[in-house]
Amino acid sequence: MNSQATKHLWSAVRSNDLSALKSAIADGADLESRNSQGMTPVLAATKASHTDIALELINAGADVNAKDHIEDSTYLYAGARGMKKILDAALQAGADIYSTNRYGGTALIPASERGLVDTVQRLLDAGLEVNHINKLHWTALIEAIILGDGGERYVHTVQLLLERGADPRLADGVGRTPRELALSHGHLRLVEVLDNFL
Protein backbone atom coordinates (compact mmCIF):
# COMPACT_ATOMS: atom_id res chain seq x y z
CA MET A 1 0.00 0.00 0.00
CA ASN A 2 1.11 3.55 -0.74
CA SER A 3 1.64 5.33 2.59
CA GLN A 4 1.61 8.79 1.02
CA ALA A 5 -1.66 8.01 -0.77
CA THR A 6 -3.09 6.72 2.51
CA LYS A 7 -2.17 10.00 4.20
CA HIS A 8 -3.91 11.89 1.38
CA LEU A 9 -6.92 9.59 1.72
CA TRP A 10 -7.35 10.48 5.38
CA SER A 11 -6.99 14.15 4.58
CA ALA A 12 -9.72 13.80 1.94
CA VAL A 13 -11.99 12.04 4.42
CA ARG A 14 -11.53 14.80 7.00
CA SER A 15 -12.07 17.61 4.50
CA ASN A 16 -14.92 15.85 2.65
CA ASP A 17 -13.00 16.23 -0.63
CA LEU A 18 -14.37 13.64 -3.06
CA SER A 19 -11.95 14.48 -5.87
CA ALA A 20 -8.93 14.10 -3.61
CA LEU A 21 -10.36 10.88 -2.25
CA LYS A 22 -10.70 9.37 -5.72
CA SER A 23 -7.10 10.30 -6.50
CA ALA A 24 -5.86 8.71 -3.28
CA ILE A 25 -7.77 5.52 -4.00
CA ALA A 26 -6.36 5.41 -7.54
CA ASP A 27 -2.86 5.89 -6.10
CA GLY A 28 -3.21 2.79 -3.95
CA ALA A 29 -4.23 4.14 -0.55
CA ASP A 30 -4.93 1.60 2.20
CA LEU A 31 -8.72 1.52 2.59
CA GLU A 32 -8.42 -0.45 5.83
CA SER A 33 -5.93 1.80 7.61
CA ARG A 34 -6.93 2.96 11.08
CA ASN A 35 -6.92 6.24 12.97
CA SER A 36 -6.31 6.66 16.70
CA GLN A 37 -9.92 5.66 17.49
CA GLY A 38 -9.56 2.48 15.48
CA MET A 39 -11.78 3.78 12.69
CA THR A 40 -11.22 2.91 9.06
CA PRO A 41 -11.67 5.73 6.52
CA VAL A 42 -15.18 4.59 5.59
CA LEU A 43 -16.28 4.49 9.23
CA ALA A 44 -14.74 7.91 9.89
CA ALA A 45 -16.57 9.30 6.86
CA THR A 46 -19.82 7.72 8.03
CA LYS A 47 -19.51 9.15 11.53
CA ALA A 48 -18.76 12.57 10.04
CA SER A 49 -21.87 12.30 7.82
CA HIS A 50 -19.68 12.60 4.71
CA THR A 51 -22.08 10.45 2.69
CA ASP A 52 -20.49 10.76 -0.76
CA ILE A 53 -17.06 9.95 0.68
CA ALA A 54 -18.42 6.89 2.47
CA LEU A 55 -20.25 5.69 -0.64
CA GLU A 56 -17.12 6.09 -2.78
CA LEU A 57 -15.10 4.08 -0.27
CA ILE A 58 -17.74 1.35 -0.14
CA ASN A 59 -17.80 1.21 -3.93
CA ALA A 60 -14.00 0.88 -3.86
CA GLY A 61 -14.30 -2.17 -1.60
CA ALA A 62 -13.90 -0.78 1.93
CA ASP A 63 -14.99 -3.20 4.65
CA VAL A 64 -18.37 -2.09 6.01
CA ASN A 65 -18.04 -4.54 8.91
CA ALA A 66 -14.70 -3.25 10.28
CA LYS A 67 -15.19 -2.05 13.87
CA ASP A 68 -13.49 0.73 15.80
CA HIS A 69 -12.45 0.74 19.47
CA ILE A 70 -16.07 1.15 20.64
CA GLU A 71 -17.35 -1.61 18.36
CA ASP A 72 -19.11 0.58 15.81
CA SER A 73 -18.91 -0.38 12.15
CA THR A 74 -20.05 1.51 9.07
CA TYR A 75 -23.07 -0.76 8.82
CA LEU A 76 -23.98 -0.62 12.52
CA TYR A 77 -23.57 3.15 12.74
CA ALA A 78 -25.53 3.85 9.57
CA GLY A 79 -28.31 1.58 10.78
CA ALA A 80 -28.40 3.12 14.24
CA ARG A 81 -28.54 6.65 12.83
CA GLY A 82 -30.87 6.10 9.89
CA MET A 83 -28.27 6.99 7.26
CA LYS A 84 -30.27 5.47 4.42
CA LYS A 85 -27.81 5.76 1.51
CA ILE A 86 -24.87 4.41 3.48
CA LEU A 87 -26.99 1.67 5.06
CA ASP A 88 -28.29 0.52 1.68
CA ALA A 89 -24.78 0.54 0.23
CA ALA A 90 -23.44 -1.37 3.22
CA LEU A 91 -26.16 -4.00 2.90
CA GLN A 92 -25.45 -4.37 -0.81
CA ALA A 93 -21.73 -4.68 -0.02
CA GLY A 94 -22.32 -7.67 2.25
CA ALA A 95 -22.86 -6.17 5.68
CA ASP A 96 -23.00 -8.73 8.48
CA ILE A 97 -26.55 -8.05 9.64
CA TYR A 98 -25.99 -10.22 12.72
CA SER A 99 -23.06 -8.15 13.97
CA THR A 100 -23.58 -6.42 17.29
CA ASN A 101 -22.50 -3.17 18.95
CA ARG A 102 -20.82 -2.73 22.32
CA TYR A 103 -24.17 -3.28 24.04
CA GLY A 104 -24.66 -6.59 22.26
CA GLY A 105 -27.44 -5.14 20.13
CA THR A 106 -28.02 -5.42 16.41
CA ALA A 107 -28.57 -2.28 14.33
CA LEU A 108 -32.33 -2.77 14.76
CA ILE A 109 -32.25 -1.94 18.46
CA PRO A 110 -30.79 1.60 18.30
CA ALA A 111 -32.84 2.31 15.18
CA SER A 112 -35.94 1.42 17.18
CA GLU A 113 -34.71 3.47 20.13
CA ARG A 114 -34.61 6.52 17.85
CA GLY A 115 -37.97 5.79 16.24
CA LEU A 116 -36.45 5.56 12.76
CA VAL A 117 -39.42 3.85 11.16
CA ASP A 118 -38.03 3.63 7.61
CA THR A 119 -34.72 2.24 8.88
CA VAL A 120 -36.47 -0.26 11.14
CA GLN A 121 -38.45 -1.41 8.10
CA ARG A 122 -35.28 -1.69 5.99
CA LEU A 123 -33.46 -3.72 8.64
CA LEU A 124 -36.39 -6.05 9.19
CA ASP A 125 -36.61 -6.55 5.43
CA ALA A 126 -32.90 -7.43 5.46
CA GLY A 127 -33.66 -10.27 7.85
CA LEU A 128 -32.73 -9.06 11.32
CA GLU A 129 -34.13 -11.00 14.26
CA VAL A 130 -36.85 -8.80 15.76
CA ASN A 131 -36.61 -10.38 19.23
CA HIS A 132 -32.83 -10.16 19.66
CA ILE A 133 -31.94 -9.37 23.30
CA ASN A 134 -28.90 -7.19 24.05
CA LYS A 135 -26.59 -7.17 27.08
CA LEU A 136 -29.03 -4.90 28.94
CA HIS A 137 -31.74 -7.56 28.45
CA TRP A 138 -33.65 -5.22 26.14
CA THR A 139 -35.23 -5.97 22.77
CA ALA A 140 -35.88 -3.44 20.01
CA LEU A 141 -39.48 -3.24 21.24
CA ILE A 142 -38.42 -2.45 24.80
CA GLU A 143 -35.91 0.20 23.68
CA ALA A 144 -38.55 1.90 21.54
CA ILE A 145 -40.80 2.06 24.60
CA ILE A 146 -38.41 3.11 27.36
CA LEU A 147 -36.01 5.35 25.42
CA GLY A 148 -38.55 6.97 23.10
CA ASP A 149 -41.00 9.75 23.87
CA GLY A 150 -44.13 7.77 23.07
CA GLY A 151 -44.94 10.09 20.15
CA GLU A 152 -46.14 9.37 16.65
CA ARG A 153 -42.94 7.86 15.25
CA TYR A 154 -42.68 5.55 18.27
CA VAL A 155 -46.29 4.46 17.81
CA HIS A 156 -45.39 3.55 14.22
CA THR A 157 -42.16 1.87 15.30
CA VAL A 158 -43.83 -0.25 17.96
CA GLN A 159 -46.67 -1.13 15.59
CA LEU A 160 -44.18 -2.20 12.91
CA LEU A 161 -42.10 -4.28 15.31
CA LEU A 162 -45.20 -6.06 16.57
CA GLU A 163 -46.47 -6.67 13.04
CA ARG A 164 -43.11 -8.19 12.16
CA GLY A 165 -43.12 -10.61 15.07
CA ALA A 166 -41.87 -8.75 18.15
CA ASP A 167 -43.04 -10.66 21.23
CA PRO A 168 -45.02 -8.32 23.52
CA ARG A 169 -44.53 -10.79 26.38
CA LEU A 170 -40.72 -10.70 26.36
CA ALA A 171 -39.78 -8.92 29.59
CA ASP A 172 -36.68 -6.94 30.52
CA GLY A 173 -33.98 -8.20 32.90
CA VAL A 174 -36.10 -7.61 36.00
CA GLY A 175 -39.29 -9.06 34.60
CA ARG A 176 -41.13 -5.95 33.42
CA THR A 177 -43.14 -6.51 30.25
CA PRO A 178 -43.32 -4.00 27.40
CA ARG A 179 -46.86 -3.08 28.47
CA GLU A 180 -45.77 -2.45 32.07
CA LEU A 181 -42.86 -0.35 30.83
CA ALA A 182 -45.08 1.68 28.51
CA LEU A 183 -47.52 2.31 31.35
CA SER A 184 -44.78 3.32 33.80
CA HIS A 185 -43.40 5.80 31.26
CA GLY A 186 -46.83 7.28 30.63
CA HIS A 187 -46.87 6.17 26.99
CA LEU A 188 -50.60 5.46 26.87
CA ARG A 189 -50.79 5.26 23.08
CA LEU A 190 -48.14 2.56 23.14
CA VAL A 191 -50.15 0.72 25.78
CA GLU A 192 -53.11 0.76 23.38
CA VAL A 193 -50.98 -0.58 20.53
CA LEU A 194 -49.61 -3.34 22.73
CA ASP A 195 -53.07 -4.25 24.00
CA ASN A 196 -54.16 -4.86 20.42
CA PHE A 197 -51.47 -7.54 20.13
CA LEU A 198 -52.01 -9.16 23.52
C-alpha positions in Angstrom: 0.0 0.0 0.0 1.1 3.6 -0.7 1.6 5.3 2.6 1.6 8.8 1.0 -1.7 8.0 -0.8 -3.1 6.7 2.5 -2.2 10.0 4.2 -3.9 11.9 1.4 -6.9 9.6 1.7 -7.4 10.5 5.4 -7.0 14.2 4.6 -9.7 13.8 1.9 -12.0 12.0 4.4 -11.5 14.8 7.0 -12.1 17.6 4.5 -14.9 15.8 2.6 -13.0 16.2 -0.6 -14.4 13.6 -3.1 -12.0 14.5 -5.9 -8.9 14.1 -3.6 -10.4 10.9 -2.2 -10.7 9.4 -5.7 -7.1 10.3 -6.5 -5.9 8.7 -3.3 -7.8 5.5 -4.0 -6.4 5.4 -7.5 -2.9 5.9 -6.1 -3.2 2.8 -3.9 -4.2 4.1 -0.5 -4.9 1.6 2.2 -8.7 1.5 2.6 -8.4 -0.5 5.8 -5.9 1.8 7.6 -6.9 3.0 11.1 -6.9 6.2 13.0 -6.3 6.7 16.7 -9.9 5.7 17.5 -9.6 2.5 15.5 -11.8 3.8 12.7 -11.2 2.9 9.1 -11.7 5.7 6.5 -15.2 4.6 5.6 -16.3 4.5 9.2 -14.7 7.9 9.9 -16.6 9.3 6.9 -19.8 7.7 8.0 -19.5 9.2 11.5 -18.8 12.6 10.0 -21.9 12.3 7.8 -19.7 12.6 4.7 -22.1 10.5 2.7 -20.5 10.8 -0.8 -17.1 10.0 0.7 -18.4 6.9 2.5 -20.2 5.7 -0.6 -17.1 6.1 -2.8 -15.1 4.1 -0.3 -17.7 1.3 -0.1 -17.8 1.2 -3.9 -14.0 0.9 -3.9 -14.3 -2.2 -1.6 -13.9 -0.8 1.9 -15.0 -3.2 4.6 -18.4 -2.1 6.0 -18.0 -4.5 8.9 -14.7 -3.2 10.3 -15.2 -2.1 13.9 -13.5 0.7 15.8 -12.4 0.7 19.5 -16.1 1.2 20.6 -17.4 -1.6 18.4 -19.1 0.6 15.8 -18.9 -0.4 12.2 -20.1 1.5 9.1 -23.1 -0.8 8.8 -24.0 -0.6 12.5 -23.6 3.2 12.7 -25.5 3.9 9.6 -28.3 1.6 10.8 -28.4 3.1 14.2 -28.5 6.7 12.8 -30.9 6.1 9.9 -28.3 7.0 7.3 -30.3 5.5 4.4 -27.8 5.8 1.5 -24.9 4.4 3.5 -27.0 1.7 5.1 -28.3 0.5 1.7 -24.8 0.5 0.2 -23.4 -1.4 3.2 -26.2 -4.0 2.9 -25.4 -4.4 -0.8 -21.7 -4.7 0.0 -22.3 -7.7 2.2 -22.9 -6.2 5.7 -23.0 -8.7 8.5 -26.5 -8.0 9.6 -26.0 -10.2 12.7 -23.1 -8.2 14.0 -23.6 -6.4 17.3 -22.5 -3.2 18.9 -20.8 -2.7 22.3 -24.2 -3.3 24.0 -24.7 -6.6 22.3 -27.4 -5.1 20.1 -28.0 -5.4 16.4 -28.6 -2.3 14.3 -32.3 -2.8 14.8 -32.3 -1.9 18.5 -30.8 1.6 18.3 -32.8 2.3 15.2 -35.9 1.4 17.2 -34.7 3.5 20.1 -34.6 6.5 17.9 -38.0 5.8 16.2 -36.5 5.6 12.8 -39.4 3.8 11.2 -38.0 3.6 7.6 -34.7 2.2 8.9 -36.5 -0.3 11.1 -38.5 -1.4 8.1 -35.3 -1.7 6.0 -33.5 -3.7 8.6 -36.4 -6.0 9.2 -36.6 -6.5 5.4 -32.9 -7.4 5.5 -33.7 -10.3 7.9 -32.7 -9.1 11.3 -34.1 -11.0 14.3 -36.8 -8.8 15.8 -36.6 -10.4 19.2 -32.8 -10.2 19.7 -31.9 -9.4 23.3 -28.9 -7.2 24.1 -26.6 -7.2 27.1 -29.0 -4.9 28.9 -31.7 -7.6 28.5 -33.7 -5.2 26.1 -35.2 -6.0 22.8 -35.9 -3.4 20.0 -39.5 -3.2 21.2 -38.4 -2.5 24.8 -35.9 0.2 23.7 -38.6 1.9 21.5 -40.8 2.1 24.6 -38.4 3.1 27.4 -36.0 5.3 25.4 -38.5 7.0 23.1 -41.0 9.8 23.9 -44.1 7.8 23.1 -44.9 10.1 20.2 -46.1 9.4 16.6 -42.9 7.9 15.3 -42.7 5.5 18.3 -46.3 4.5 17.8 -45.4 3.6 14.2 -42.2 1.9 15.3 -43.8 -0.2 18.0 -46.7 -1.1 15.6 -44.2 -2.2 12.9 -42.1 -4.3 15.3 -45.2 -6.1 16.6 -46.5 -6.7 13.0 -43.1 -8.2 12.2 -43.1 -10.6 15.1 -41.9 -8.8 18.1 -43.0 -10.7 21.2 -45.0 -8.3 23.5 -44.5 -10.8 26.4 -40.7 -10.7 26.4 -39.8 -8.9 29.6 -36.7 -6.9 30.5 -34.0 -8.2 32.9 -36.1 -7.6 36.0 -39.3 -9.1 34.6 -41.1 -6.0 33.4 -43.1 -6.5 30.3 -43.3 -4.0 27.4 -46.9 -3.1 28.5 -45.8 -2.4 32.1 -42.9 -0.4 30.8 -45.1 1.7 28.5 -47.5 2.3 31.4 -44.8 3.3 33.8 -43.4 5.8 31.3 -46.8 7.3 30.6 -46.9 6.2 27.0 -50.6 5.5 26.9 -50.8 5.3 23.1 -48.1 2.6 23.1 -50.2 0.7 25.8 -53.1 0.8 23.4 -51.0 -0.6 20.5 -49.6 -3.3 22.7 -53.1 -4.2 24.0 -54.2 -4.9 20.4 -51.5 -7.5 20.1 -52.0 -9.2 23.5 
